Amino acid sequence: MFNQYDIQVIVLAGGKSKRMLTGNSKVLQEINGEAIIKRDLKLLDQLGFTENTVIVLSFDNEKIKQEIATTGYRPIFVDQGIPLGTAHAVKMGLSSSGNSETTLVLYGDDSSLFKPQTIIDFVKFHVDSGSAMTLLTVTQNDINYLGYIKRNSAGQIVGIDGPSDTVNLLEKETVCGAFCFSTTWLRSHITKIKKNDFNGEYPLPGLIPLAALERKYPKSFKLKNHFEWTSVNTPEELERARNYQNMLLHGKN
């Protein structure tokens, strides 16, 4: 499906999630009897990605590889080592990826409900816009611990605000597990992200203010069906993902 685009994929699959309380990686949690990472790979297979896909690991590496081995899918694996955040994981992924014009980054734990057409439309929007960075977003007023998209007075995206900064927003838009980048721009900026003083990690959304400083304001592509995404960090969120999957199977919008 993506033959018309020069694109590579990086899947971030290193999340441990202590809040899940299972002792297993987030991508090994199951939605309707199937590991999340398998669902991710089915999505990528439907999109025609049999090459140019890198999966970045840092926890339960062998278990994840064994799970993937049963699918017949053969991605490139990269060990992040000490997990230092999503930007660090992307940097490690880039070290083993090619030089495609566009890089699609998926959060492995958050991407298993996306429909193939959603990702096709997202990538096409990014390529057609000529943007350095495009965010897949959704309006979800109850996901406030992730923070929300911050816009300037002209409506351009300039950063991510914490929950306390957005309590009065009528529409709260959050990034939902997928980014598209100009690969050249991504490679030249991934090392410029500042470390988060709270947890010592390098967050991928840290690229947003860097793009804004250059007046290359990131674009946003909003999900049409909010049932295609939920974060999966707790047992409650995992159950919500299972419920959303059932809703999607029954054609809910």
C-alpha positions as CSV (number, residue, x, y, z in Angstrom):
1,M,0.0,0.0,0.0
2,F,2.9,2.3,0.6
3,N,4.8,1.5,-2.6
4,Q,4.4,5.1,-3.7
5,Y,6.2,6.4,-0.6
6,D,9.9,6.1,0.4
7,I,9.3,5.3,4.0
8,Q,10.8,3.4,6.9
9,V,9.2,2.4,10.2
10,I,10.5,2.4,13.8
11,V,8.4,0.7,16.4
12,L,9.2,1.5,20.0
13,A,8.6,-1.7,22.0
14,G,10.7,-1.2,25.1
15,G,8.1,-0.2,27.6
16,K,8.1,-2.1,30.9
17,S,5.2,-0.3,32.7
18,K,5.4,-1.1,36.4
19,R,1.8,0.0,36.7
20,M,0.6,-3.0,34.6
21,L,1.6,-5.2,37.6
22,T,2.2,-8.3,35.4
23,G,6.0,-8.3,35.2
24,N,5.9,-8.4,31.4
25,S,6.6,-5.9,28.7
26,K,3.6,-3.7,27.7
27,V,3.7,-5.1,24.2
28,L,3.3,-8.6,25.5
29,Q,0.0,-7.8,27.1
30,E,-2.9,-9.3,25.2
31,I,-6.0,-7.8,23.5
32,N,-8.6,-10.5,22.9
33,G,-6.0,-13.3,23.2
34,E,-3.3,-11.7,21.0
35,A,-0.1,-10.0,22.1
36,I,-0.1,-6.3,21.3
37,I,3.2,-6.6,19.4
38,K,1.6,-9.2,17.1
39,R,-1.3,-6.9,16.4
40,D,1.2,-4.1,15.5
41,L,3.0,-6.4,13.1
42,K,-0.3,-7.5,11.5
43,L,-1.1,-3.8,10.9
44,L,2.3,-3.2,9.3
45,D,1.9,-6.3,7.2
46,Q,-1.4,-5.0,5.9
47,L,0.4,-1.8,4.9
48,G,3.0,-3.7,2.9
49,F,5.9,-3.3,5.3
50,T,7.9,-6.4,4.9
51,E,11.2,-4.5,4.9
52,N,12.5,-1.2,6.4
53,T,11.0,-1.9,9.9
54,V,13.1,-1.5,13.0
55,I,11.8,-2.6,16.4
56,V,13.6,-1.1,19.4
57,L,13.6,-3.2,22.6
58,S,14.9,-2.7,26.1
59,F,12.9,-5.1,28.3
60,D,11.8,-8.7,27.8
61,N,13.8,-8.7,24.6
62,E,14.0,-12.5,24.1
63,K,10.3,-13.0,25.0
64,I,9.3,-10.4,22.4
65,K,11.6,-11.9,19.8
66,Q,10.1,-15.3,20.4
67,E,6.6,-13.9,20.1
68,I,7.4,-12.3,16.8
69,A,9.2,-15.4,15.5
70,T,5.8,-17.2,15.5
71,T,4.4,-14.7,13.0
72,G,7.0,-15.2,10.3
73,Y,7.7,-11.5,10.3
74,R,11.4,-10.6,10.2
75,P,12.0,-7.0,11.4
76,I,15.4,-5.6,12.4
77,F,15.8,-5.6,16.2
78,V,17.7,-3.0,18.1
79,D,18.5,-3.2,21.8
80,Q,18.1,0.2,23.4
81,G,20.1,-0.9,26.4
82,I,19.4,1.4,29.3
83,P,16.0,3.0,28.5
84,L,16.5,6.8,28.3
85,G,13.2,7.8,26.8
86,T,11.4,7.7,23.5
87,A,13.8,10.1,21.7
88,H,16.7,7.9,22.7
89,A,14.9,4.8,21.4
90,V,14.3,6.5,18.1
91,K,17.9,7.6,17.9
92,M,18.9,3.9,18.4
93,G,16.4,2.9,15.8
94,L,17.8,5.3,13.3
95,S,21.3,3.8,13.7
96,S,19.9,0.6,12.1
97,S,17.4,2.1,9.6
98,G,17.9,3.1,6.0
99,N,17.8,6.5,4.4
100,S,14.2,6.7,3.3
101,E,12.7,10.1,2.9
102,T,10.1,9.6,5.6
103,T,10.2,7.9,9.0
104,L,7.1,6.6,10.6
105,V,7.5,6.1,14.4
106,L,4.9,4.0,16.3
107,Y,4.7,3.5,20.0
108,G,4.3,-0.3,20.1
109,D,2.0,-0.4,23.1
110,D,-0.4,2.3,21.7
111,S,-0.7,1.4,18.0
112,S,-2.5,-2.0,17.9
113,L,-6.0,-0.6,17.3
114,F,-5.2,1.6,14.3
115,K,-6.9,0.7,11.1
116,P,-4.6,0.4,8.0
117,Q,-6.4,3.2,6.2
118,T,-5.8,5.6,9.2
119,I,-2.1,5.1,8.9
120,I,-2.2,5.4,5.1
121,D,-4.1,8.7,5.4
122,F,-1.8,9.9,8.1
123,V,1.4,9.3,6.0
124,K,-0.2,10.8,2.9
125,F,-1.1,13.9,4.8
126,H,2.4,14.2,6.1
127,V,4.1,13.7,2.7
128,D,1.7,16.1,0.9
129,S,2.1,18.8,3.6
130,G,5.9,18.7,3.3
131,S,6.1,19.0,7.0
132,A,9.3,18.2,9.0
133,M,7.1,16.6,11.7
134,T,3.5,15.4,11.8
135,L,1.6,14.2,14.9
136,L,-1.3,11.7,15.0
137,T,-3.6,13.2,17.6
138,V,-7.0,12.6,19.3
139,T,-9.3,14.7,21.4
140,Q,-9.5,12.9,24.8
141,N,-10.4,15.0,27.8
142,D,-9.7,12.1,30.3
143,I,-6.1,11.3,29.3
144,N,-4.7,14.4,31.0
145,Y,-1.6,12.8,32.6
146,L,0.0,12.7,29.1
147,G,-0.3,16.4,28.5
148,Y,-2.0,18.2,25.6
149,I,-1.0,19.9,22.4
150,K,0.0,23.5,23.0
151,R,-0.7,26.0,20.2
152,N,0.2,29.7,19.8
153,S,-2.3,32.5,19.0
154,A,-2.1,31.6,15.3
155,G,-3.1,28.0,16.1
156,Q,0.4,26.6,15.3
157,I,1.7,23.7,17.4
158,V,4.6,24.8,19.7
159,G,4.8,22.2,22.4
160,I,3.1,20.0,25.0
161,D,1.4,21.4,28.0
162,G,1.0,19.6,31.3
163,P,-2.5,18.9,32.8
164,S,-2.4,21.9,35.1
165,D,-1.8,24.2,32.2
166,T,-4.8,23.0,30.1
167,V,-7.6,22.8,32.6
168,N,-9.6,25.5,30.9
169,L,-9.2,24.3,27.3
170,L,-12.5,23.4,25.6
171,E,-10.8,20.9,23.3
172,K,-7.9,18.9,24.6
173,E,-5.8,17.2,21.9
174,T,-3.1,14.7,22.7
175,V,-0.6,12.8,20.7
176,C,-1.7,9.2,20.3
177,G,1.2,6.9,19.5
178,A,2.3,7.8,16.0
179,F,4.7,10.4,14.4
180,C,5.8,11.1,10.9
181,F,9.1,12.8,10.1
182,S,11.3,14.0,7.3
183,T,14.1,11.6,7.9
184,T,16.8,14.2,7.2
185,W,15.3,16.6,9.7
186,L,14.8,13.9,12.3
187,R,18.4,12.7,12.1
188,S,19.7,16.3,12.4
189,H,17.5,17.1,15.5
190,I,17.1,13.9,17.5
191,T,20.3,14.6,19.5
192,K,19.2,18.2,20.3
193,I,16.3,17.2,22.7
194,K,16.8,18.2,26.2
195,K,16.7,15.7,29.1
196,N,13.6,15.7,31.2
197,D,14.7,16.8,34.7
198,F,11.9,14.8,36.3
199,N,12.8,11.3,35.0
200,G,16.1,11.8,33.3
201,E,14.7,10.7,29.9
202,Y,14.7,12.2,26.4
203,P,11.1,12.5,25.2
204,L,10.3,12.4,21.5
205,P,7.7,15.2,21.8
206,G,10.8,17.4,22.7
207,L,11.2,17.8,19.0
208,I,8.0,19.9,18.8
209,P,9.5,23.1,20.3
210,L,12.6,22.6,18.2
211,A,10.6,22.6,15.1
212,A,8.6,25.6,16.3
213,L,11.8,27.6,16.9
214,E,12.6,27.1,13.2
215,R,9.1,28.0,12.2
216,K,8.6,24.5,10.9
217,Y,5.6,24.1,13.0
218,P,4.5,20.4,13.3
219,K,1.2,19.5,11.6
220,S,-1.5,17.4,13.3
221,F,-3.7,14.7,11.8
222,K,-6.7,14.0,14.0
223,L,-8.1,10.5,14.4
224,K,-11.6,10.3,13.0
225,N,-12.6,7.4,15.3
226,H,-11.3,7.8,18.8
227,F,-11.9,4.1,19.5
228,E,-8.7,3.4,17.4
229,W,-6.5,4.6,20.3
230,T,-5.9,4.4,24.0
231,S,-2.8,4.4,26.0
232,V,-2.0,1.1,27.6
233,N,-0.2,1.7,30.9
234,T,-2.4,0.1,33.5
235,P,-4.8,-2.9,33.8
236,E,-7.7,-0.4,33.5
237,E,-6.4,1.0,30.2
238,L,-5.7,-2.5,28.9
239,E,-9.3,-3.4,29.6
240,R,-10.4,-0.2,27.8
241,A,-8.3,-1.2,24.8
242,R,-10.1,-4.6,24.7
243,N,-13.4,-2.8,24.9
244,Y,-12.4,-0.5,22.0
245,Q,-11.3,-3.4,19.9
246,N,-14.7,-5.0,20.4
247,M,-16.4,-1.7,19.4
248,L,-14.3,-1.5,16.3
249,L,-15.2,-5.1,15.4
250,H,-18.9,-4.1,15.6
251,G,-18.4,-1.0,13.5
252,K,-18.5,1.7,16.2
253,N,-17.3,5.2,15.3
